[in-house]
Amino acid sequence: MNRRSDLQVAFVWENHYFFDLNDCIPEDRGWEKIRLVADINDQGQIVGVGKKDGRDKLFLLTPIEKANEPNAHP
């Protein structure tokens, strides 16, 4: 049986694509699932609630630039 919370996905829409935020966090960080995105600021930081170690916890995601992106710094 699917619960309603199992159907919710935290995502970012960028350049006509959806990005599941759960796919953006390395598995070794211990996060089980990002459940809710509360806000995103002008720097692209995302704050919300996720499941870690079996408990709901607050998170702050800060984007990193990749070396092959036009605005990236070496």
C-alpha positions as CSV (number, residue, x, y, z in Angstrom):
1,M,0.0,0.0,0.0
2,N,1.4,3.4,-1.0
3,R,1.1,6.2,1.5
4,R,0.6,9.7,0.2
5,S,4.1,10.7,1.5
6,D,5.6,8.0,-0.7
7,L,4.2,9.7,-3.8
8,Q,5.7,13.1,-3.0
9,V,9.0,14.1,-4.6
10,A,11.2,17.1,-3.8
11,F,12.6,18.4,-7.1
12,V,14.1,21.4,-8.8
13,W,13.0,22.6,-12.3
14,E,15.9,23.9,-14.4
15,N,16.4,24.2,-18.1
16,H,13.1,22.4,-18.9
17,Y,14.1,19.3,-16.7
18,F,13.1,18.0,-13.3
19,F,15.9,17.1,-11.0
20,D,14.9,14.9,-8.0
21,L,16.8,16.3,-5.1
22,N,17.3,12.8,-3.6
23,D,19.5,12.0,-6.6
24,C,21.7,15.1,-5.9
25,I,22.9,13.9,-2.4
26,P,25.7,11.4,-2.2
27,E,24.5,8.1,-0.6
28,D,27.2,8.2,2.0
29,R,25.7,11.2,3.7
30,G,23.0,9.1,5.4
31,W,19.9,10.9,4.1
32,E,17.1,8.4,3.4
33,K,14.7,10.8,1.6
34,I,14.2,14.6,1.1
35,R,10.5,15.0,1.9
36,L,9.8,18.7,1.8
37,V,11.4,21.8,0.2
38,A,10.4,24.9,2.1
39,D,12.4,27.6,0.3
40,I,15.2,28.4,-2.2
41,N,17.2,31.7,-2.1
42,D,18.9,33.7,-4.7
43,Q,22.2,31.8,-4.2
44,G,20.3,28.5,-5.0
45,Q,20.4,27.2,-1.5
46,I,17.5,25.0,-0.6
47,V,16.1,24.4,2.9
48,G,13.6,21.8,3.9
49,V,12.9,18.6,5.8
50,G,14.3,15.1,5.1
51,K,14.6,11.7,6.7
52,K,18.0,10.9,8.2
53,D,18.8,8.1,10.6
54,G,15.1,7.3,10.8
55,R,14.1,10.8,12.0
56,D,12.9,14.0,10.3
57,K,15.7,16.5,10.2
58,L,16.1,20.0,8.7
59,F,18.6,20.4,5.8
60,L,20.3,23.1,3.8
61,L,21.6,22.2,0.4
62,T,24.2,24.5,-1.2
63,P,24.8,24.1,-4.9
64,I,28.4,23.6,-6.1
65,E,29.6,24.6,-9.5
66,K,31.1,22.0,-11.9
67,A,34.4,22.7,-13.7
68,N,32.7,22.4,-17.1
69,E,30.0,24.9,-16.5
70,P,30.5,28.4,-18.1
71,N,30.4,30.3,-14.8
72,A,32.6,27.9,-12.8
73,H,35.8,28.9,-11.3
74,P,38.9,26.7,-11.7
